[in-house]
């Protein structure tokens, strides 16, 4: 510090300009020699102090005597002063670079020394141990146990600053290269507020979303590439870069960020009227809305994607959009059915069936026919319901889908029974019982036995009815559903009672002796 002070004293602004500049140059050289003599003893703080002192000297040399501003006229002395200032600036930068390299070298040497002396340090872990500086044997520093020296911490702080992985520095880097849109995108993604905590849903002070450093670098670099490609009119590369970011955030998952970049993809595609790319972007946006259970928004995006894909004559995108739209229509229709809006549900199921046909997926088409048939049955359109269930039955038999065939035959039996065609209903239920037995569907078998038993009871075929209802009761016990077991027991008892009702009435009216035996000894009514 005394050395730096002497240089500042001698460089007085009352001396002539030439002598001031010469003296300042010599002082700079002396400062540099002193820093080299000190070696490793000089750290970043000394280098910064040297830079500040030399800067003050340069400013004092540049000012005119008596505090006046320098003349605007360019003459030979001023030109030489500017040249000296440039030389001194270069020397200052070189000195700072040398100091930074010395810090890094000391850090590497100390790390290697720590590895060699690991066991002695562990033995004296609780004590403070003096450590001799490598570059200056006369200087010792006390290192606390489990801690780091001041030089180590300063060096690490300097290295962290050099890396510049914080959000602010990355934003500045984007602005420095002129990527304004990338800066906007980066700032939006990195400064979004996190979702409210479940424990405190009313909490207003939410923190920014925590994003790892690797993701920040990936985000910054990809945004820069995308904007550069957009300026160069390479829209395909720009679209792919934004799409890469969107797919990454969708996998994280961060649906809000993913949708932000999918919308960027759509904007880029709109600029060049790339209809397939627009359709793809809308399709991805709809998929993200599906994951967020926003079914109305998902429907709108998928409808746009399907319309654009159809106009662009892109069959793969058309099939994909139709498949996704079929699923969305089905979910919306089921929600309407639960809320009792049967007409709206039927309309959505009709649209679902149309999209299923566009998807070229027989399974989707069959399910759509079955769902629409059930909805038609619910609204009283039995003939339409029968036709739709027949279509579903044909598709299931074509693909050997036993489960689907059981569902189709059960729905057909209900529709035939509703229009009064009992014989056709019994036929479908008997086929259903056989198919369900082959498929191992216990519930389908139980429902078939129940419906068949009720139908035979209506035709006054009590023996057949009781046989089927007993089978229904056994299947209910195999399933293990307590409510179903209780219901099966009640139905079976009612049918058995109805079968013996005529004989009981005859007994009461005509045979008092048998009635007393039945009452007292529980003798069968047939004996």
Secondary structure as UniProt FT lines:
FT   HELIX           2..10
FT   TURN            13..14
FT   HELIX           17..38
FT   HELIX           39..41
FT   HELIX           44..62
FT   HELIX           65..67
FT   HELIX           76..116
FT   HELIX           118..123
FT   TURN            124..126
FT   STRAND          129..132
FT   TURN            137..138
FT   STRAND          140..143
FT   TURN            145..146
FT   HELIX           150..163
FT   HELIX           167..176
FT   TURN            177..178
FT   HELIX           180..190
FT   TURN            199..202
FT   HELIX           213..231
FT   TURN            232..233
FT   HELIX           235..252
FT   HELIX           255..271
FT   TURN            272..273
FT   HELIX           275..291
FT   TURN            292..293
FT   HELIX           295..311
FT   TURN            312..313
FT   HELIX           315..338
FT   TURN            339..340
FT   HELIX           342..358
FT   TURN            359..360
FT   HELIX           362..378
FT   TURN            379..380
FT   HELIX           382..398
FT   TURN            399..400
FT   HELIX           402..418
FT   TURN            419..420
FT   HELIX           422..439
FT   HELIX           442..458
FT   TURN            459..460
FT   HELIX           462..479
FT   HELIX           482..499
FT   HELIX           501..510
FT   HELIX           512..521
FT   TURN            525..526
//
